[in-house]
Amino acid sequence: MRRSLGISEQEPGELEITRMRRRHLRGVMAIERQVYPRPWSPNLFVAEMSESRNRTYLVAKLDREVVGYGGMICYGDEAHITNIAVDPEHHRRKIGSRLLHDLIRSAIEMSAQAVSLEVRVSNWGAQRLYARFGFRPVGVRKNYYQETGEDALVMWTDHIQTAEHRRRLARIAEELPPGARPDA
């Protein structure tokens, strides 16, 4: 599975993307507690990872340290990004871009036609990232984030199986720094 997700072998100091395993949960939970007021439990991550036929959970590692993670579920023609987070100390290094790229590639491999996600209406940085991947706003979920009462913007990208979308992913991959590029 490593090759089909565009995951390359790790070289010293380079970003490695790999499937999330139980051994990664300590690092995942450290990030989860930093970025979410109401973090998922380790048991929820374990349950999600155990459904590997229609879910993909990835971690990003730098020198064996978990610096980011993301998850996706695929049901029928639609995939849904359940979460994506990067350690705040490692923001602005294209780690989120690489995780999102690989999650969308996984959705393509699972025969999804579209991908959806929710993002805080106040999170402009994430919205810009998602727009680069072809996501567009399609609705709002009122009070989605219960801990703050904030609304979620629902974003969607269609036609991920098309040559045009594959070219978009290839362009994004070329813009990633060495070590963060798939198949680098």
N, C-alpha and C positions, 0 to 999 in steps of 0.2 A: 504493500500500500504506500510505502514511502515515495516511491518513484512517481506513482500516478497522481499524487497530490502536489507534485512539484517540490518536494522536500529534498534538500541536498544534504550530503554528509557534512558534518560540522568540522570546521577548521578553527584553530585557536582564535578567540576573540570575535568570531563571527556568529551571527544570529542563526540559531537552529530552530526549525519548526518541526514539532513531532506530535504524535497523538498523546492526549492527556492520559496519564496513568495515576493510580492511587499515590505513588511516590511523589507526584507533583503537587498534591493537594496542600501541603504546608505552604508552598510558595503561592499557589492560586489563592488560598484563603487570606494570606497576608495582603495581597493586592485587593481582593474582594472587600476586606474590612476598610481599606483606605479609600476606596472609590464609591462605595455604596452605603447609604445610611442603614439599609436593611439587607445585609449580605445573604446570599444563599448559604445553606448548610453544607458541610462536607458530604452528608448522606445524599443530598439532592444531586450533587456532582457525581457521586458514585452511581446513583440510579441512572442518570443521563448517560454516563460512559458505558454502562452495561447494555444499552440499546444500540449497539454499533451498526446494525443493519440499516437504520434510518437516521442516525445521528453522527455528527462529527464534532469532537471536542479536541482542540489543539492547544498546545502551549508554545510560547516563544521563550527560548533560553539563550542567555549570553554567559559563556563560561560556566555552564551547569546551573546557573541561577535562573529561576523562572521570572521573567520580566513582563509577561503578558499572556493572555489566553483568550479563546473565543469558542463559541459553540453554535451549532446549527442543527435543526431538525428538518427532515424532508418527509413530506407526506403527499403522495400523489404528484401533481405537477408543481407544487409549491414548496419552497424551502423557506425557513424562517430563522433568522439570526437571533438566537436566544440571549446571547451576551457577548461582549467583546470589551476587554479592559487591558490597560497597560499601566504598569507601575509608574506613578507620577514622576519619579526620578529619571525615567527613560522616555518621557514624552518627546515628541518632535524628532524621532529617529526613524520614522516610517515603519515601526513595529506593528501598529494598528493596520496600516495599509497592507503589510505582508500577511497578517492574519486574515483580514477580510478577503484578500485575493485568494488565499488557499481555501477558505470556506466556500467561496463562490465556485472555485474549481471543483470542490467536492460535490456541491449541489448539481453542477453540470454532469458529473460522473453518475450521480444518482437519478439522472434524467429529469430533473426539475426544469420547468420552463420559466419560472419567476422566483424572486427572492423578496421577502418582506422583513421589516424590522421596526422597532419603536425606538425613539430617541427623545430625550427631554427637549421641550420647545426652546429652552434657554441654552442648549448645547450647540452653539453655532459651529464650533470647530468640527464636531463629529458630523454635523449635517453637511458641511463642505466636503469632508472626506467621503461620505456616502454618495454625494452628488457626482464626484469624480468617477465612481463606479457605475453611474447610470441610475441611481436611486432618485426618485422624485416624490414629493409629498402627495399623499392621496387622502389624508384625513387626520383627525385629531381624536385621541382618546382622553376625555375629560377626567381629571384627577387620577390619572393612571398610576402615578407614583404616590402611593398612600402616605408615605412618611412625610412628604412635603406638600401634598395636594397639587403638585405640578402636573400639567398636561403632557401627554406624549404625542409627538408628531409621528404618524404612521408613514413610512416611506417604502417604496416598491420599485423594483426594476424587473422589466419583462424581457422576454425573448433572449434569455441567457444562452440558449443553444445556437444562436445565429453566428455566422462568420463575423458580422459587425461587432457583436459583443466580445467574441474571442479576440478580435483585434484590439479592442479597448483594454482587455486584460493584459494583452501582450505589451501594449504601450505603457501601462502602469508598471508592469514588471520591469521594463527597461529603465524606468525612472527611479527604481529602488536602489539604494546604495549597495555596493558589493557586500556580500554576506547576507543581505536581506533579499536578494534576488532569488526567485525560484530557479532551481537547476543551475545555480551559479557554480 
